[in-house]
Amino acid sequence: MTAPTPTSGLVPDPTPRVPPRKDRAQTPQRAGDRVFSGLSTGAGVLILVVLAGVAAFLLAESLPVLGADAEELPGGESFLSYLGPLVYGTAFAAIVALVIATPLSIAIALYISHYAPRRLSRPIGYVIDLLAAIPSIVYGLWGLAVLAPFLQPSYVWMADNLSFLPFFEGPASATGRTIFTACVVLAVMILPIMTAINREVFLQVPTLHEEAALALGATRWEMIRMSVIPFGKSGIVSSAMLGLGRALGETLAILLVLSASGAVSLNLISSDANPTAIAPNIAAQFPEATGIDVNVLIATGLVLFLITFAVNYAARAVLARRAEFDGAAG
């Protein structure tokens, strides 16, 4: 019999302990698992290769613009002078559309997640999701044939009563094809993705938080303001960033609705001061472009590519921070 150790008085375990071996053979994977893993890895690598190929193509085709004389470029100006109004129009239209769509998406998501009965919330959610499947050209035709004539009388009223503001300075458009009409169309187009993200975030709010607020005497709106909105703040920001990325690259809808003049202005209701965005400008000018003009349009496409990539990267970063928060909380 083994004697007790002098320090602890306990009998040591005579069974030797074998340390775990890292190189020990694991359970062999099935053939289907190996095929699926290979296909998944290949798909991820393929996306990166395609993305790198697109960036390399845009960069290679944009290099001749850097060495070209100003007289060879459109308008006889430098590339930055040509690019500036396009970047302004792209950012201006996307930001105005985001300002319109963000409160609407939050309100719709809150109604679906916390106000509407189940038999009504699901159909509304399906309809909102189906809006993302409508082609952009359909939105453009709707904006041109329906929305622009509908908003035109309101532009006249704004020019008569709110002309002291730079946004409604006038003269009012006679056709309704203004930057504001294009922004409303963009807002409708980015509404589905923003609403879907906000809805899922609001549904993930811990039930105990909501019940605790209600138990303390809060009304439903006070519960939403104190529990739901703070919890979903990161999700709201990420949905806005993803919607902004979608609005930045929209082409056909703006091309059909907007009567662009290339101006740099805050005026929303005049056809004479409509900015021009990068994507619609490429679509409008590319069929007739030759020589260095093609390289200029591709260079503007490279700038749009970088802007959209930066916006989407920022959105993914916000989503990643939200995932870390949830993991820590859970």
Summary of the structure (lengths in Angstrom):
residues: 330
radius of gyration: 28.2
end to end distance: 49.7
largest distance: 105.7
contacts: 970
relative contact order: 0.13
helix: 74%
strand: 0%
